Amino acid sequence: MTGTREQHEVIKMRLRLVGSSLACIARELGIQPTTVTATSQGKRRSRRIEQAIARKLGCTPQSLWPGRYVEASAEGDPP
């Protein structure tokens, strides 16, 4: 995906296709919808929220936000 704005819109569209939304995920997690939106937009990070979105879409957080996980996987590589 090209950027965080486009990425966010694609995530929202994919959630709609499976009958869900960022607001639904917020209710399921017992948190504010703005927190889920900020995570989807890339303005904040939350492994719990990223995993909930990915689980709802049947994929991994890494596939939704590859840029967020590049450093972590590079750090785990042996020198």
C-alpha positions in Angstrom: 0.0 0.0 0.0 1.3 3.4 -0.9 0.7 5.5 2.2 -1.0 5.6 5.6 -4.1 7.5 4.3 -4.7 5.1 1.5 -3.8 2.2 3.8 -6.4 3.4 6.3 -9.1 3.7 3.7 -8.3 0.2 2.4 -8.6 -1.2 5.9 -11.9 0.5 6.4 -13.2 -0.9 3.1 -12.0 -4.4 3.9 -13.7 -4.3 7.3 -17.0 -3.2 5.7 -16.7 -6.2 3.3 -16.6 -8.5 6.3 -19.5 -6.7 8.0 -17.4 -4.9 10.5 -15.9 -1.4 11.2 -13.3 0.3 13.3 -16.1 1.3 15.6 -17.1 -2.4 16.0 -13.5 -3.3 16.9 -13.4 -0.5 19.4 -16.6 -1.8 21.1 -15.2 -5.3 21.1 -12.0 -4.1 22.8 -13.8 -1.7 25.2 -11.9 1.3 24.0 -12.6 4.6 22.2 -13.2 4.5 18.5 -10.7 7.4 18.0 -8.0 5.1 19.5 -8.6 2.4 16.9 -8.8 5.0 14.1 -5.5 6.6 15.2 -3.9 3.1 15.1 -5.3 2.4 11.7 -4.1 5.7 10.4 -0.6 5.1 11.7 -0.7 8.0 14.2 -0.2 5.6 17.1 0.8 2.0 17.6 -1.0 -0.7 19.6 -0.2 -4.3 19.1 -3.6 -5.2 20.6 -5.5 -3.1 18.2 -3.4 -4.1 15.2 -4.0 -7.7 16.1 -7.7 -7.2 16.5 -8.0 -5.5 13.1 -5.9 -8.2 11.4 -7.8 -11.0 13.1 -11.1 -9.6 11.8 -9.7 -9.4 8.3 -8.1 -12.9 8.5 -4.5 -11.7 8.0 -1.5 -10.6 10.0 -0.7 -7.2 11.3 2.6 -7.4 9.3 0.6 -7.7 6.1 -1.5 -4.7 6.9 1.3 -2.5 8.1 4.5 -3.8 6.7 6.4 -0.6 7.4 5.8 -1.0 11.1 7.4 -4.4 11.3 10.4 -3.9 9.1 12.7 -2.7 11.9 11.6 -5.4 14.3 12.3 -8.2 11.8 15.6 -6.6 10.8 16.7 -6.4 14.4 15.9 -10.1 14.9 18.2 -11.1 12.1 21.6 -12.4 13.1 24.5 -10.2 12.2 
